[in-house]
Amino acid sequence: MTTESVEVRRGLPEGAAARVAELYWEAFGGKLGRALGPPEAGRRFIAGHLHADRAVTALSYGGDRPGGRVVGVAGYQLAGRGLIGGDAAAVLAAYGRLRGLYRVFLLALLERTPARGELVMDGIAVDPAERSRGIGGLLLREIEAIAVEQRCRRIRLDVVAENPRAQELYERHGFRAVQVRRTPWLRDVLGFGGVTTMHKEVAAR
């Protein structure tokens, strides 16, 4: 599946974990920073706990690069696995017991469990220099194809109030807001004060 010099693939290219972690942190570090920061430690934790089978990546080809460069990634949760793994024991091992316990609590606040017949998006991250090329849309279409193949009836995602650009992207691709939760108490804890849940119905094959 291609558009100009961009190809979308399922999974993670070999050796791409650090690059994916970099993109993911750039997109979601504001939300994850208090739980997994500082940035270097957060990127290292993400890179070390990626589930390749829960990722869709966009590769850009051209210029003087001999191979494709990861310019976008989308993650999803299905059958109890998401893009980023790492249980409480992994967090404690990475950050220590004293600092780790609080981080485990913060990560639990972000946890989302798919309902039956539902695929949950873990977010889309696109290289800032590559935006406005339709990469986000390509990633979303591939996620939808996966949902259809897995006989899911809908895709669900949560977008924070501080990211209207992402919500606009999802709306352009058929997602609709079904619930808005105002959480001002989370602004000081996790850096955002509201979450919009969005759904897109899909037709199973």
LUMMI-790082 format. One record per residue (C-alpha): residue number from 1; residue in one letter; z, y, x. Coordinates in nm, 2 decimals. Layout:
BEGIN
<pt resi="NUM" resn="A" Z="Z" Y="Y" X="X"/>
...
END
This chain:
BEGIN
<pt resi="1" resn="M" Z="0.00" Y="0.00" X="0.00"/>
<pt resi="2" resn="T" Z="-0.11" Y="0.32" X="0.18"/>
<pt resi="3" resn="T" Z="-0.18" Y="0.69" X="0.13"/>
<pt resi="4" resn="E" Z="-0.36" Y="0.87" X="0.41"/>
<pt resi="5" resn="S" Z="-0.16" Y="0.76" X="0.72"/>
<pt resi="6" resn="V" Z="0.15" Y="0.64" X="0.54"/>
<pt resi="7" resn="E" Z="0.22" Y="0.27" X="0.46"/>
<pt resi="8" resn="V" Z="0.51" Y="0.14" X="0.25"/>
<pt resi="9" resn="R" Z="0.66" Y="-0.19" X="0.34"/>
<pt resi="10" resn="R" Z="0.95" Y="-0.40" X="0.21"/>
<pt resi="11" resn="G" Z="1.22" Y="-0.46" X="0.46"/>
<pt resi="12" resn="L" Z="1.30" Y="-0.29" X="0.79"/>
<pt resi="13" resn="P" Z="1.07" Y="-0.30" X="1.09"/>
<pt resi="14" resn="E" Z="1.22" Y="-0.47" X="1.39"/>
<pt resi="15" resn="G" Z="1.42" Y="-0.23" X="1.60"/>
<pt resi="16" resn="A" Z="1.43" Y="0.04" X="1.33"/>
<pt resi="17" resn="A" Z="1.80" Y="0.03" X="1.24"/>
<pt resi="18" resn="A" Z="1.90" Y="0.34" X="1.44"/>
<pt resi="19" resn="R" Z="1.60" Y="0.54" X="1.29"/>
<pt resi="20" resn="V" Z="1.69" Y="0.43" X="0.94"/>
<pt resi="21" resn="A" Z="2.05" Y="0.52" X="0.99"/>
<pt resi="22" resn="E" Z="1.94" Y="0.86" X="1.12"/>
<pt resi="23" resn="L" Z="1.73" Y="0.93" X="0.81"/>
<pt resi="24" resn="Y" Z="2.00" Y="0.81" X="0.58"/>
<pt resi="25" resn="W" Z="2.27" Y="1.02" X="0.74"/>
<pt resi="26" resn="E" Z="2.04" Y="1.33" X="0.73"/>
<pt resi="27" resn="A" Z="2.00" Y="1.28" X="0.36"/>
<pt resi="28" resn="F" Z="2.35" Y="1.16" X="0.26"/>
<pt resi="29" resn="G" Z="2.58" Y="1.27" X="0.54"/>
<pt resi="30" resn="G" Z="2.72" Y="1.54" X="0.32"/>
<pt resi="31" resn="K" Z="2.84" Y="1.27" X="0.08"/>
<pt resi="32" resn="L" Z="2.93" Y="1.00" X="0.33"/>
<pt resi="33" resn="G" Z="3.07" Y="1.23" X="0.60"/>
<pt resi="34" resn="R" Z="3.43" Y="1.22" X="0.49"/>
<pt resi="35" resn="A" Z="3.42" Y="0.84" X="0.46"/>
<pt resi="36" resn="L" Z="3.21" Y="0.74" X="0.77"/>
<pt resi="37" resn="G" Z="3.21" Y="1.05" X="0.99"/>
<pt resi="38" resn="P" Z="3.19" Y="1.19" X="1.24"/>
<pt resi="39" resn="P" Z="2.81" Y="1.18" X="1.24"/>
<pt resi="40" resn="E" Z="2.76" Y="0.96" X="1.55"/>
<pt resi="41" resn="A" Z="3.02" Y="0.71" X="1.42"/>
<pt resi="42" resn="G" Z="2.87" Y="0.71" X="1.08"/>
<pt resi="43" resn="R" Z="2.51" Y="0.65" X="1.20"/>
<pt resi="44" resn="R" Z="2.64" Y="0.37" X="1.43"/>
<pt resi="45" resn="F" Z="2.82" Y="0.21" X="1.14"/>
<pt resi="46" resn="I" Z="2.52" Y="0.23" X="0.91"/>
<pt resi="47" resn="A" Z="2.28" Y="0.09" X="1.17"/>
<pt resi="48" resn="G" Z="2.51" Y="-0.20" X="1.23"/>
<pt resi="49" resn="H" Z="2.55" Y="-0.30" X="0.87"/>
<pt resi="50" resn="L" Z="2.20" Y="-0.27" X="0.72"/>
<pt resi="51" resn="H" Z="2.07" Y="-0.54" X="0.49"/>
<pt resi="52" resn="A" Z="1.69" Y="-0.55" X="0.57"/>
<pt resi="53" resn="D" Z="1.61" Y="-0.74" X="0.25"/>
<pt resi="54" resn="R" Z="1.74" Y="-0.44" X="0.04"/>
<pt resi="55" resn="A" Z="1.51" Y="-0.18" X="0.19"/>
<pt resi="56" resn="V" Z="1.17" Y="-0.03" X="0.14"/>
<pt resi="57" resn="T" Z="1.04" Y="0.17" X="0.43"/>
<pt resi="58" resn="A" Z="0.76" Y="0.42" X="0.48"/>
<pt resi="59" resn="L" Z="0.57" Y="0.42" X="0.81"/>
<pt resi="60" resn="S" Z="0.35" Y="0.70" X="0.94"/>
<pt resi="61" resn="Y" Z="0.06" Y="0.62" X="1.17"/>
<pt resi="62" resn="G" Z="-0.16" Y="0.85" X="1.37"/>
<pt resi="63" resn="G" Z="-0.15" Y="1.10" X="1.65"/>
<pt resi="64" resn="D" Z="-0.05" Y="0.96" X="1.99"/>
<pt resi="65" resn="R" Z="0.19" Y="0.70" X="1.85"/>
<pt resi="66" resn="P" Z="0.07" Y="0.35" X="1.92"/>
<pt resi="67" resn="G" Z="0.28" Y="0.21" X="1.63"/>
<pt resi="68" resn="G" Z="0.41" Y="0.33" X="1.30"/>
<pt resi="69" resn="R" Z="0.71" Y="0.56" X="1.28"/>
<pt resi="70" resn="V" Z="0.97" Y="0.52" X="1.00"/>
<pt resi="71" resn="V" Z="0.95" Y="0.84" X="0.80"/>
<pt resi="72" resn="G" Z="1.12" Y="0.73" X="0.48"/>
<pt resi="73" resn="V" Z="1.35" Y="0.46" X="0.34"/>
<pt resi="74" resn="A" Z="1.48" Y="0.36" X="0.00"/>
<pt resi="75" resn="G" Z="1.76" Y="0.12" X="-0.06"/>
<pt resi="76" resn="Y" Z="1.86" Y="-0.08" X="-0.37"/>
<pt resi="77" resn="Q" Z="2.13" Y="-0.31" X="-0.49"/>
<pt resi="78" resn="L" Z="2.05" Y="-0.64" X="-0.65"/>
<pt resi="79" resn="A" Z="2.25" Y="-0.97" X="-0.68"/>
<pt resi="80" resn="G" Z="2.55" Y="-0.82" X="-0.51"/>
<pt resi="81" resn="R" Z="2.38" Y="-0.68" X="-0.20"/>
<pt resi="82" resn="G" Z="2.28" Y="-0.33" X="-0.12"/>
<pt resi="83" resn="L" Z="2.11" Y="-0.15" X="0.17"/>
<pt resi="84" resn="I" Z="2.43" Y="-0.08" X="0.35"/>
<pt resi="85" resn="G" Z="2.68" Y="-0.36" X="0.39"/>
<pt resi="86" resn="G" Z="3.01" Y="-0.36" X="0.57"/>
<pt resi="87" resn="D" Z="3.32" Y="-0.46" X="0.38"/>
<pt resi="88" resn="A" Z="3.68" Y="-0.33" X="0.42"/>
<pt resi="89" resn="A" Z="3.74" Y="-0.55" X="0.72"/>
<pt resi="90" resn="A" Z="3.43" Y="-0.40" X="0.89"/>
<pt resi="91" resn="V" Z="3.54" Y="-0.04" X="0.82"/>
<pt resi="92" resn="L" Z="3.89" Y="-0.12" X="0.96"/>
<pt resi="93" resn="A" Z="3.74" Y="-0.28" X="1.27"/>
<pt resi="94" resn="A" Z="3.51" Y="0.03" X="1.33"/>
<pt resi="95" resn="Y" Z="3.76" Y="0.31" X="1.26"/>
<pt resi="96" resn="G" Z="4.10" Y="0.15" X="1.32"/>
<pt resi="97" resn="R" Z="4.36" Y="0.06" X="1.06"/>
<pt resi="98" resn="L" Z="4.52" Y="0.40" X="1.02"/>
<pt resi="99" resn="R" Z="4.20" Y="0.60" X="0.98"/>
<pt resi="100" resn="G" Z="4.01" Y="0.31" X="0.82"/>
<pt resi="101" resn="L" Z="4.23" Y="0.26" X="0.51"/>
<pt resi="102" resn="Y" Z="4.16" Y="0.61" X="0.38"/>
<pt resi="103" resn="R" Z="3.79" Y="0.55" X="0.45"/>
<pt resi="104" resn="V" Z="3.79" Y="0.23" X="0.25"/>
<pt resi="105" resn="F" Z="3.94" Y="0.42" X="-0.04"/>
<pt resi="106" resn="L" Z="3.67" Y="0.69" X="-0.02"/>
<pt resi="107" resn="L" Z="3.39" Y="0.43" X="-0.01"/>
<pt resi="108" resn="A" Z="3.54" Y="0.26" X="-0.31"/>
<pt resi="109" resn="L" Z="3.49" Y="0.58" X="-0.50"/>
<pt resi="110" resn="L" Z="3.12" Y="0.57" X="-0.43"/>
<pt resi="111" resn="E" Z="3.08" Y="0.20" X="-0.53"/>
<pt resi="112" resn="R" Z="2.83" Y="0.12" X="-0.81"/>
<pt resi="113" resn="T" Z="2.79" Y="-0.22" X="-0.96"/>
<pt resi="114" resn="P" Z="2.46" Y="-0.31" X="-1.13"/>
<pt resi="115" resn="A" Z="2.48" Y="-0.42" X="-1.49"/>
<pt resi="116" resn="R" Z="2.30" Y="-0.74" X="-1.59"/>
<pt resi="117" resn="G" Z="1.93" Y="-0.69" X="-1.57"/>
<pt resi="118" resn="E" Z="1.97" Y="-0.37" X="-1.38"/>
<pt resi="119" resn="L" Z="1.85" Y="-0.26" X="-1.03"/>
<pt resi="120" resn="V" Z="2.06" Y="0.02" X="-0.88"/>
<pt resi="121" resn="M" Z="1.90" Y="0.26" X="-0.63"/>
<pt resi="122" resn="D" Z="2.09" Y="0.33" X="-0.31"/>
<pt resi="123" resn="G" Z="1.90" Y="0.66" X="-0.26"/>
<pt resi="124" resn="I" Z="1.58" Y="0.78" X="-0.09"/>
<pt resi="125" resn="A" Z="1.57" Y="0.94" X="0.25"/>
<pt resi="126" resn="V" Z="1.26" Y="1.11" X="0.38"/>
<pt resi="127" resn="D" Z="1.21" Y="1.28" X="0.72"/>
<pt resi="128" resn="P" Z="1.24" Y="1.65" X="0.65"/>
<pt resi="129" resn="A" Z="0.92" Y="1.71" X="0.85"/>
<pt resi="130" resn="E" Z="0.73" Y="1.47" X="0.63"/>
<pt resi="131" resn="R" Z="0.83" Y="1.59" X="0.29"/>
<pt resi="132" resn="S" Z="0.57" Y="1.71" X="0.03"/>
<pt resi="133" resn="R" Z="0.34" Y="1.42" X="0.13"/>
<pt resi="134" resn="G" Z="0.43" Y="1.20" X="-0.17"/>
<pt resi="135" resn="I" Z="0.64" Y="0.96" X="0.04"/>
<pt resi="136" resn="G" Z="0.93" Y="0.97" X="-0.21"/>
<pt resi="137" resn="G" Z="0.69" Y="0.88" X="-0.49"/>
<pt resi="138" resn="L" Z="0.55" Y="0.59" X="-0.29"/>
<pt resi="139" resn="L" Z="0.89" Y="0.45" X="-0.22"/>
<pt resi="140" resn="L" Z="0.99" Y="0.48" X="-0.59"/>
<pt resi="141" resn="R" Z="0.68" Y="0.30" X="-0.70"/>
<pt resi="142" resn="E" Z="0.76" Y="0.01" X="-0.47"/>
<pt resi="143" resn="I" Z="1.12" Y="0.00" X="-0.59"/>
<pt resi="144" resn="E" Z="0.99" Y="-0.02" X="-0.95"/>
<pt resi="145" resn="A" Z="0.76" Y="-0.31" X="-0.85"/>
<pt resi="146" resn="I" Z="1.06" Y="-0.50" X="-0.71"/>
<pt resi="147" resn="A" Z="1.25" Y="-0.44" X="-1.03"/>
<pt resi="148" resn="V" Z="0.97" Y="-0.58" X="-1.23"/>
<pt resi="149" resn="E" Z="0.93" Y="-0.88" X="-1.01"/>
<pt resi="150" resn="Q" Z="1.31" Y="-0.95" X="-1.04"/>
<pt resi="151" resn="R" Z="1.29" Y="-0.92" X="-1.42"/>
<pt resi="152" resn="C" Z="1.51" Y="-0.62" X="-1.44"/>
<pt resi="153" resn="R" Z="1.50" Y="-0.42" X="-1.76"/>
<pt resi="154" resn="R" Z="1.58" Y="-0.09" X="-1.59"/>
<pt resi="155" resn="I" Z="1.65" Y="0.10" X="-1.27"/>
<pt resi="156" resn="R" Z="1.96" Y="0.31" X="-1.24"/>
<pt resi="157" resn="L" Z="2.05" Y="0.58" X="-0.99"/>
<pt resi="158" resn="D" Z="2.31" Y="0.85" X="-0.95"/>
<pt resi="159" resn="V" Z="2.23" Y="1.19" X="-0.81"/>
<pt resi="160" resn="V" Z="2.49" Y="1.45" X="-0.71"/>
<pt resi="161" resn="A" Z="2.48" Y="1.79" X="-0.87"/>
<pt resi="162" resn="E" Z="2.42" Y="1.95" X="-0.53"/>
<pt resi="163" resn="N" Z="2.08" Y="1.78" X="-0.49"/>
<pt resi="164" resn="P" Z="1.85" Y="1.92" X="-0.77"/>
<pt resi="165" resn="R" Z="1.54" Y="1.85" X="-0.55"/>
<pt resi="166" resn="A" Z="1.61" Y="1.48" X="-0.58"/>
<pt resi="167" resn="Q" Z="1.67" Y="1.49" X="-0.95"/>
<pt resi="168" resn="E" Z="1.34" Y="1.67" X="-0.99"/>
<pt resi="169" resn="L" Z="1.16" Y="1.39" X="-0.80"/>
<pt resi="170" resn="Y" Z="1.32" Y="1.13" X="-1.01"/>
<pt resi="171" resn="E" Z="1.22" Y="1.31" X="-1.33"/>
<pt resi="172" resn="R" Z="0.86" Y="1.34" X="-1.22"/>
<pt resi="173" resn="H" Z="0.86" Y="0.96" X="-1.19"/>
<pt resi="174" resn="G" Z="0.99" Y="0.88" X="-1.53"/>
<pt resi="175" resn="F" Z="1.37" Y="0.88" X="-1.48"/>
<pt resi="176" resn="R" Z="1.58" Y="1.04" X="-1.75"/>
<pt resi="177" resn="A" Z="1.94" Y="1.17" X="-1.73"/>
<pt resi="178" resn="V" Z="2.17" Y="0.96" X="-1.95"/>
<pt resi="179" resn="Q" Z="2.51" Y="1.09" X="-1.84"/>
<pt resi="180" resn="V" Z="2.65" Y="1.38" X="-1.65"/>
<pt resi="181" resn="R" Z="3.00" Y="1.34" X="-1.51"/>
<pt resi="182" resn="R" Z="3.18" Y="1.66" X="-1.39"/>
<pt resi="183" resn="T" Z="3.41" Y="1.56" X="-1.11"/>
<pt resi="184" resn="P" Z="3.55" Y="1.88" X="-0.95"/>
<pt resi="185" resn="W" Z="3.83" Y="1.69" X="-0.79"/>
<pt resi="186" resn="L" Z="3.57" Y="1.50" X="-0.58"/>
<pt resi="187" resn="R" Z="3.44" Y="1.82" X="-0.43"/>
<pt resi="188" resn="D" Z="3.73" Y="1.84" X="-0.19"/>
<pt resi="189" resn="V" Z="3.74" Y="1.47" X="-0.14"/>
<pt resi="190" resn="L" Z="3.37" Y="1.38" X="-0.10"/>
<pt resi="191" resn="G" Z="3.19" Y="1.71" X="-0.11"/>
<pt resi="192" resn="F" Z="3.03" Y="1.70" X="-0.45"/>
<pt resi="193" resn="G" Z="3.15" Y="1.81" X="-0.80"/>
<pt resi="194" resn="G" Z="2.93" Y="1.63" X="-1.04"/>
<pt resi="195" resn="V" Z="2.71" Y="1.32" X="-1.07"/>
<pt resi="196" resn="T" Z="2.41" Y="1.26" X="-1.30"/>
<pt resi="197" resn="T" Z="2.32" Y="0.90" X="-1.39"/>
<pt resi="198" resn="M" Z="1.95" Y="0.84" X="-1.45"/>
<pt resi="199" resn="H" Z="1.77" Y="0.55" X="-1.59"/>
<pt resi="200" resn="K" Z="1.41" Y="0.43" X="-1.60"/>
<pt resi="201" resn="E" Z="1.31" Y="0.14" X="-1.82"/>
<pt resi="202" resn="V" Z="1.08" Y="-0.12" X="-1.67"/>
<pt resi="203" resn="A" Z="0.88" Y="-0.40" X="-1.83"/>
<pt resi="204" resn="A" Z="0.94" Y="-0.74" X="-1.68"/>
<pt resi="205" resn="R" Z="0.63" Y="-0.95" X="-1.61"/>
END
